[in-house]
Amino acid sequence: MEHYPFDSRNPIYRNKLGALAEGDTLRLKLLLHNDARVHSAFLLLRDDKDEVVREAKMTAGDELDGYRFYECETTLTEGLYWYQFRYTSEHGEFRVVKSDHSLGIVANEGEWWQLTVYNRDYSTPNWLDGGIIYQIFPDRFYNSHTPKSDIPEDRYVCEDWYKPPEYRQTRDKCSLGNDYYGGDLKGIEEKLPYLEELGVSCIYLNPIFEAHSNHRYNTADYLKIDPSLGTEDDLVSLVNEAQKHGIGIVLDGVFSHTGDDSRYFNAKRRYDTLGAANSPESPYHSWYKFGDYPTGYSCWWGVPSLPETDEDDISFSSFITGENGVIRYWLKRGIKGWRLDVADELPDSFIDKIRLAVKSEGKENYLLGEVWEDATNKISYGSRRRFLRGRQLDSVMNYPLADAIITYVKGGNSRALVDTVLDILENYPPQSVSLLMNHIGTHDTARILTRLAKGDAEGDREWQARQTLTTEEYSHGVDLLKLAAVIQYTIPGVPSLYYGDEAGMSGYGDPFCRRAFPWGKEDKELTAFYKKLGQMRRNSPVFKSGEFVPVYANFGDIVYIRKKEKNEVLVAVNRWHEPSEIEIPERFNTAKVIFGNKPKNGKLNLNKEDFAVLEL
């Protein structure tokens, strides 16, 4: 073995890898050369709450090839901690600090290792582990043509399903955010057999409550289904039918703000309620953060049409999380969980209440949060967040992995991708890892096919509207998308497929990533590929909390194994523009080939921008 002072990902140095349950005993070992003439070695442990550094003396242990181990044990309570090592010697005093790949080096100063300690009672739902999420922007998935009533007259209804969405903010009825294509809940229900063929086990719906824009992130009524999508009975029907196909429904909860055109704020007086904008005597006045009434109020990211809520207001928090609140109301209708929009903009006290509400209706209900960074050490609004320590979220959207996959497929170093995965496994509790939403595109990002084929956007919406993929760009984009999807579907967590990516949809950001699903014009070969990926996940137990074992990472090549008990799946990807020959464990010579070529004599030949998946 190569001798490093410390390696936080190696059981030789740590008896327990990754995040730690409170009360567990963690044994750490430091390896120092005898020539260092060590007098004493110490563990330096910093509690994130108070920044106080505590020292624990390490005892000298076994020798190994001219080196000596120094070790100690510690037991910690729930929280976030950071650690390094210090030793004194005949040559002076030195630190062992974190370097690349989480390896220890001797230096005077440097990075600290992170240690997440979670609540021992932390549990997450089982039904989604090993599954697949399918995200749907409801207005654009499928129109059942079921008659609707009470649809506001100020909405523009687009008669051409294949027309690109309006991107201009005009005063006309047809403007950005106000063009509706008629996708509805009954339409989703009609397509459940299709989703089952994709291997889907969870449908995550972008907002479905009444709101006066097609994205519905400006909620107008939390207790009413938007009439363009159908009725509450339609949702219950969808939930019940989806359950027959082995699919759970998760709703989008937008609680950091409402719309100004809502029954609660009522700035446009659409509703017969006394809204917060209508009078200080409104029962909803305390829900919002007013300065100079009525126009001086806090709004989300400075957008006046999105007044911010005061989540700590007792009236508002009770309305959302109380016994008869919004969270429980829809869970009682059969949904399987919630995704919290901008979770890092919600106070901890509010998320605590949401979890209690979600779990009071069933421990198998899923609570997902939108967090774009590492959710275990995220700082927002001046404080360290505790999303994944057992008292708040079950898991989060995995943006760090999405960025790492895209960067690698577009020419990045495979070692950086492996490091991202190992960082997640090191920092996140295993319960949350198994339910990470592993997406590579959402309603907030450009379509993954466009990002891979053309790159990121270089201009405004006028420029983006003019961009299309040539035949050559599309073909190359699909090749790269398959590489990305194979990784996405085989990394720990739950892959999330954004509606239409499997059909070859393209486009830059909002609204171009929200086109209507191209029924009848799908890329059938690409769809078949995604169905095969879904079948692979259904048929192999390794994707349900299976171990992740890196085998090889060399610039453009990557090989890893997912392992559970006697079952193993090997994944190999070559993103080079040239063929590659990769050595793999010889036991895979007799493996079943799911994708790619059969290995020979412990070697696997991959064509340019190619992949293989082998099952043992």
Rosetta blueprint (number, residue, H / E / L):
1 M L
2 E L
3 H L
4 Y L
5 P L
6 F L
7 D E
8 S L
9 R L
10 N L
11 P L
12 I L
13 Y L
14 R E
15 N L
16 K L
17 L L
18 G L
19 A L
20 L E
21 A E
22 E L
23 G L
24 D L
25 T E
26 L E
27 R E
28 L E
29 K E
30 L E
31 L E
32 L E
33 H E
34 N H
35 D H
36 A H
37 R L
38 V E
39 H E
40 S E
41 A E
42 F E
43 L E
44 L E
45 L E
46 R E
47 D E
48 D L
49 K L
50 D L
51 E L
52 V L
53 V E
54 R E
55 E E
56 A E
57 K E
58 M E
59 T E
60 A E
61 G E
62 D E
63 E E
64 L E
65 D L
66 G L
67 Y E
68 R E
69 F E
70 Y E
71 E E
72 C E
73 E E
74 T E
75 T E
76 L L
77 T L
78 E L
79 G E
80 L E
81 Y E
82 W E
83 Y E
84 Q E
85 F E
86 R E
87 Y E
88 T E
89 S E
90 E L
91 H L
92 G E
93 E E
94 F E
95 R E
96 V E
97 V E
98 K E
99 S L
100 D H
101 H H
102 S H
103 L E
104 G E
105 I E
106 V E
107 A E
108 N L
109 E L
110 G L
111 E E
112 W L
113 W E
114 Q E
115 L E
116 T E
117 V E
118 Y E
119 N L
120 R L
121 D L
122 Y L
123 S L
124 T L
125 P L
126 N L
127 W L
128 L L
129 D L
130 G L
131 G L
132 I L
133 I E
134 Y E
135 Q E
136 I E
137 F L
138 P H
139 D H
140 R H
141 F L
142 Y L
143 N L
144 S L
145 H L
146 T L
147 P L
148 K L
149 S L
150 D L
151 I L
152 P L
153 E L
154 D L
155 R L
156 Y E
157 V E
158 C L
159 E L
160 D L
161 W L
162 Y L
163 K L
164 P L
165 P L
166 E L
167 Y L
168 R L
169 Q L
170 T L
171 R L
172 D L
173 K L
174 C L
175 S L
176 L L
177 G L
178 N L
179 D E
180 Y E
181 Y L
182 G L
183 G L
184 D L
185 L H
186 K H
187 G H
188 I H
189 E H
190 E H
191 K L
192 L H
193 P H
194 Y H
195 L H
196 E H
197 E H
198 L L
199 G L
200 V L
201 S L
202 C E
203 I E
204 Y E
205 L E
206 N L
207 P L
208 I L
209 F E
210 E E
211 A E
212 H L
213 S L
214 N L
215 H L
216 R L
217 Y L
218 N L
219 T E
220 A E
221 D E
222 Y E
223 L E
224 K E
225 I E
226 D L
227 P L
228 S L
229 L L
230 G L
231 T L
232 E H
233 D H
234 D H
235 L H
236 V H
237 S H
238 L H
239 V H
240 N H
241 E H
242 A H
243 Q H
244 K H
245 H L
246 G L
247 I L
248 G E
249 I E
250 V E
251 L E
252 D E
253 G E
254 V L
255 F L
256 S L
257 H E
258 T L
259 G L
260 D L
261 D L
262 S L
263 R L
264 Y L
265 F L
266 N L
267 A L
268 K L
269 R L
270 R L
271 Y L
272 D L
273 T L
274 L L
275 G L
276 A L
277 A L
278 N L
279 S L
280 P L
281 E L
282 S L
283 P L
284 Y L
285 H H
286 S H
287 W H
288 Y E
289 K L
290 F E
291 G L
292 D L
293 Y L
294 P L
295 T L
296 G L
297 Y E
298 S L
299 C E
300 W H
301 W H
302 G H
303 V L
304 P L
305 S L
306 L L
307 P E
308 E E
309 T E
310 D L
311 E L
312 D L
313 D L
314 I H
315 S H
316 F H
317 S H
318 S H
319 F H
320 I H
321 T H
322 G L
323 E L
324 N L
325 G L
326 V H
327 I H
328 R H
329 Y H
330 W H
331 L H
332 K L
333 R L
334 G L
335 I L
336 K L
337 G E
338 W E
339 R E
340 L E
341 D L
342 V L
343 A H
344 D H
345 E H
346 L L
347 P L
348 D H
349 S H
350 F H
351 I H
352 D H
353 K H
354 I H
355 R H
356 L H
357 A H
358 V H
359 K H
360 S H
361 E L
362 G L
363 K L
364 E L
365 N L
366 Y E
367 L E
368 L E
369 G E
370 E L
371 V L
372 W L
373 E L
374 D L
375 A L
376 T L
377 N L
378 K L
379 I E
380 S E
381 Y L
382 G L
383 S E
384 R E
385 R L
386 R L
387 F L
388 L L
389 R L
390 G L
391 R L
392 Q L
393 L L
394 D L
395 S E
396 V E
397 M E
398 N L
399 Y H
400 P H
401 L H
402 A H
403 D H
404 A H
405 I H
406 I H
407 T H
408 Y H
409 V H
410 K L
411 G L
412 G L
413 N L
414 S H
415 R H
416 A H
417 L H
418 V H
419 D H
420 T H
421 V H
422 L H
423 D H
424 I H
425 L H
426 E H
427 N H
428 Y L
429 P L
430 P H
431 Q H
432 S H
433 V H
434 S L
435 L L
436 L L
437 M E
438 N E
439 H E
440 I L
441 G L
442 T L
443 H L
444 D L
445 T L
446 A L
447 R L
448 I H
449 L H
450 T H
451 R H
452 L H
453 A H
454 K L
455 G L
456 D L
457 A L
458 E L
459 G L
460 D L
461 R H
462 E H
463 W H
464 Q H
465 A H
466 R L
467 Q L
468 T L
469 L L
470 T L
471 T H
472 E H
473 E H
474 Y H
475 S H
476 H H
477 G H
478 V H
479 D H
480 L H
481 L H
482 K H
483 L H
484 A H
485 A H
486 V H
487 I H
488 Q H
489 Y H
490 T H
491 I L
492 P L
493 G L
494 V E
495 P E
496 S E
497 L E
498 Y E
499 Y L
500 G L
501 D H
502 E H
503 A H
504 G L
505 M L
506 S L
507 G L
508 Y L
509 G L
510 D L
511 P L
512 F H
513 C H
514 R H
515 R L
516 A L
517 F L
518 P L
519 W L
520 G L
521 K L
522 E L
523 D L
524 K H
525 E H
526 L H
527 T H
528 A H
529 F H
530 Y H
531 K H
532 K H
533 L H
534 G H
535 Q H
536 M H
537 R H
538 R H
539 N H
540 S L
541 P H
542 V H
543 F H
544 K L
545 S L
546 G L
547 E E
548 F E
549 V E
550 P E
551 V E
552 Y E
553 A E
554 N E
555 F L
556 G L
557 D E
558 I E
559 V E
560 Y E
561 I E
562 R E
563 K E
564 K E
565 E L
566 K L
567 N E
568 E E
569 V E
570 L E
571 V E
572 A E
573 V E
574 N E
575 R L
576 W L
577 H L
578 E L
579 P L
580 S E
581 E E
582 I E
583 E E
584 I L
585 P L
586 E H
587 R H
588 F H
589 N H
590 T H
591 A L
592 K E
593 V E
594 I E
595 F E
596 G L
597 N L
598 K L
599 P L
600 K E
601 N L
602 G L
603 K E
604 L E
605 N E
606 L E
607 N L
608 K L
609 E L
610 D E
611 F E
612 A E
613 V E
614 L E
615 E E
616 L L
